[in-house]
Amino acid sequence: MTVSPPEHHELRYVGRSVTRREGAHKLTGRSRYIDDMHVEGALTGRTIRTTIAAGRVRDIRFPEGFPWNEFTIVTAKDLPVNEVALITNEQPALVDSIVRHHQEAILLIAHEDPGLVQEAARAIEIVYEKDPGIFEMEQGRVLKDLAIRHGNTEQAFSGENIVFEGEYATGAQEHVYIEPNGFIAWWENETVVLHGSNQCPYYVHKAVKNAFALERDDQVRVVQETTGGGFGGKEEFPSMVAIHTALLSRKAGGKPVRLIYDRAEDMACSTKRHPSITRIRTACTREGVFKGIEVTFHIDGGAYLTLSPVVLSRGLLHSGGPYRWPAAKMDGLCWFTNSPPYGAFRGFGAPQSEFAIERHLDRLSQLLGICPIELRRKNFLQRGDVLPTSQIVEEDPELDHIVDRALELSDYRAKQQSSPCGSGHGMGLSVFYHGTGFTGSGEVYLSSVVALEAQSDGTVEIQVSSTEIGQGTETVFAQIAAEGLGINIEQIRFRKPETGAVPDSGPTVASRTCSIVGGLVEKAARQMREKLNGRDVAEAAAMDSLRAEARYEPPPGLVWNEETYQGCAYGAYSWGCNVAEIVLDSVTAELRVEKMWGIYDIGCVINPVLAVGQVEGGMAQGAGWATCEDVVLREGLMQNTRVTNYIIPTSADGPDMVVEFVEHHNPIGAFGSKGVGELPMDGPPAAIANAVAHATGQNIVSIPIRPEDILK
Amino acid sequence: MIASNPVRYRAYVPVGVEEALEQKAAIENLLPIAGGTEVMVLLNEGLLAPCPVQSLHQLAGDWRGIRESDGSLIIGALATYTDVRHHPVVCERYPLLVESAKVTGALQIQNRGTLVGNIVNGSPAADTVPALFVYEANIRLLSSSGERVISINEFYTGYRKTILRSDELISEIILPAPPDGARHYYRKVGTRAAQAISKVVVAGIRTDHETKLAWGSVGPTTLRALKTEKAIAGGASPEEAAVVLMEELAPMDDIRSTRNYRLAVSRNLVMDFIHKTKE
């Protein structure tokens, strides 16, 4: 299972910063987002939501003064199957009677006058019977638990070894994709057509087909429109919006319906990053050699299971960090609360647990009197080491080298030495890793397919359901296809994702698009190149239809046991190191992240400019989560649902960033690539927290780190 | 999508001051709009109760100017933050206004929003109002029945409450010349570097004989810390002044920050003020 790493200079497109295909359209405002789409005669829909977090709906009242007979109104009773199909189907699309969280959809209204819809929506009265509700982890029931066992932890925690424990917490985070959720839907006889903003057209397809109990796949057509960001926020949630839009349209006799959220509604009801509490107990020798780890990783799942089991899984699998633990006992618990369900968000649990371990190691190093970097170095994973899942590390991550580069570029040691602890200035470091693609057998279940089709005009069309959501899918796939085919990149076209018209290449999540789906594009391109056999594309396509398909096949030896949580959790890992330099204002305790350095091994860098964009964005998002992003919930209702009071960093706040790539090629990813999208989210919180701990002398164990917590 | 029904907001567009004042007197609940940076946000979010609105755009010729008069500077009601912060006389004599206009929202807001809008909106977190307090600005209020000029220090009566009558419009702000040799101090403590609402905001001027200090976001209105001013003018140490200040502020917990943090920061700020304005 080895391929020789490609030499970039021999390649025409891969490894080069090809200009984003849709970039000019986005910059000049020509891209059409769902709200820009004009559909003649479309009704405007609006969702009526719960205003309590727990209880029952007793009555729905439509006060006088509105022409209710002109409105399309739907409730749970109008839906053939009241479910949002995902891992389980427990979440209803509309509340029938039981209320499990604030801002849950109860009914939907639509009218041709958009202004009237807004007024009417506010006038509808819902009568409730209210229950107290649960708003903290560890108070309600467990939605899901997982365990990883490896080696003999009892032995590790006995004898002379130094045992050290700590508890670490992270807050929720809102995605703040620039475009709120929205769909437009209509029915053509027994087929529903949905246009909208989303990451995963086939997830929407599955959920809509299930909710309307449709028999055939071709009765649901989901078309992805230009999507203004996702970060995981448009992985599972759009299925709900799509069902609502389709339902209103069906009740309106198939007329088109627009259901476009405004920012406040989107923030109040949609998914967020899971809050977490991680308890860690470690055993090591006096010299700092790790002997064992016990982790209990808690996440708040919110009111429905949704994707929490997989978030829990990834978080738990990454909870030991990129270190050698001869013995590990890792438990993951996902708790029910009456908060809106938490969901997919860039990193998928790993940023939470990696914050905990990276903060823990700095605290441990203090206890041991060892430099935190040296402590890490003693225990870095190397080729041949065994992960707690028994997976053997097959590549050499060369973390020493990655850390050396970060230290050198940031002038870490000199700066740290010139700023004593408590001086208000500090440097902090974190080392992290991220598994590429779906966890365990996920990629096998997905069984993704991509297709390439030669056209008589001499172009080759890429057909995938992987979506362009701002990260560069169209561009990197064109690079990969052109390289594999040996043709000009101008000859590559990208088919707009539409279910039925493109094969299911899986969801656009889990850092899988470039590496795993891109790998399939490469495979299909090479197949087609053979079929072309030196012929011109137009010439060959004119003679017969020329199509190549590639389906995911697991590399030999990639086996995962879901029962024991043992085996190969991921086919490849990306690695990284961050250094953060922070300055604290002596008067106000305002925290400024001055500069951040990031060294990343994402395998082959297909497009350097886009890769830098991805990691810089991730670093900024990570810095925001660590410092200013604070979802304020009161009884499960978000209080700061505007971009003026949910504070994300602006360009005036963001640190200067220095990024460098180290390329260790992945034998299974496109041209040796590994996952890039989520990795940059994993490192910044701990690097910043470690820097703040040094700058303040305070024992930072949770994020966000607010000036309110520092200045007491 | 706008979460309001636009037809519920009848728009009036007076072409001159006289017509504007007549409408203001005659139409109940008439809401004047200058830059719209506050009103449009509320409208967008469905938080603006239906009401008639009055666009002041056509009055720009009368009311957008900034001019000197008898040693004072007159700022018209439609002058934007950008107009203010780039005006040579403001830059020379009223640095606190430049500073505070510069940290209000960001450039887009500054290009549309007006200084008078900041005043009349009545938010205790307003960024420019503390500066106007220490410069002891006067406000000219016009109505179809006459005019009155009052000090900004007497304009606010409570949380988002002012003495403005329903038939009145603010036409201009009158800034007296600042005291000779004044040292200026301004600090906004926001939630981020731009596009932020203040957690605490302070403006101060100090001469060898007197001190003026105005605070925002630490009470129901912008307020002058008169006892603290007196203590500082009387030679109090930074620590002593901080003790006096604590009695004058009444901050609260809200989604932006906490009472404790606001007090702690204010304490540090007043000490910083004394150090930085020593001479």
HADDOCK unambig.tbl for C-alpha pairs under 7 A between the chains (distance, minus, plus):
assign (segid A and resid 115 and name CA) (segid B and resid 4 and name CA) 5.99 0.50 0.50
assign (segid A and resid 115 and name CA) (segid B and resid 5 and name CA) 3.74 0.50 0.50
assign (segid A and resid 115 and name CA) (segid B and resid 6 and name CA) 6.39 0.50 0.50
assign (segid A and resid 116 and name CA) (segid B and resid 5 and name CA) 6.07 0.50 0.50
assign (segid A and resid 118 and name CA) (segid B and resid 3 and name CA) 5.59 0.50 0.50
assign (segid A and resid 118 and name CA) (segid B and resid 4 and name CA) 5.66 0.50 0.50
assign (segid A and resid 118 and name CA) (segid B and resid 5 and name CA) 6.31 0.50 0.50
assign (segid A and resid 119 and name CA) (segid B and resid 4 and name CA) 6.72 0.50 0.50
assign (segid A and resid 119 and name CA) (segid B and resid 5 and name CA) 6.42 0.50 0.50
assign (segid A and resid 260 and name CA) (segid B and resid 1 and name CA) 6.92 0.50 0.50
assign (segid A and resid 262 and name CA) (segid B and resid 1 and name CA) 5.63 0.50 0.50
assign (segid A and resid 587 and name CA) (segid B and resid 265 and name CA) 6.74 0.50 0.50
assign (segid A and resid 587 and name CA) (segid B and resid 268 and name CA) 5.47 0.50 0.50
assign (segid A and resid 587 and name CA) (segid B and resid 269 and name CA) 6.40 0.50 0.50
assign (segid A and resid 588 and name CA) (segid B and resid 265 and name CA) 5.50 0.50 0.50
assign (segid A and resid 644 and name CA) (segid B and resid 196 and name CA) 6.72 0.50 0.50
assign (segid A and resid 647 and name CA) (segid B and resid 191 and name CA) 6.99 0.50 0.50
assign (segid A and resid 649 and name CA) (segid B and resid 192 and name CA) 6.88 0.50 0.50
assign (segid A and resid 652 and name CA) (segid B and resid 193 and name CA) 5.81 0.50 0.50
assign (segid A and resid 652 and name CA) (segid B and resid 194 and name CA) 6.50 0.50 0.50
assign (segid A and resid 653 and name CA) (segid B and resid 192 and name CA) 6.58 0.50 0.50
assign (segid A and resid 653 and name CA) (segid B and resid 193 and name CA) 5.59 0.50 0.50
assign (segid A and resid 708 and name CA) (segid B and resid 261 and name CA) 5.36 0.50 0.50
assign (segid A and resid 711 and name CA) (segid B and resid 261 and name CA) 6.65 0.50 0.50
assign (segid A and resid 712 and name CA) (segid B and resid 261 and name CA) 6.72 0.50 0.50
assign (segid A and resid 712 and name CA) (segid B and resid 264 and name CA) 6.99 0.50 0.50
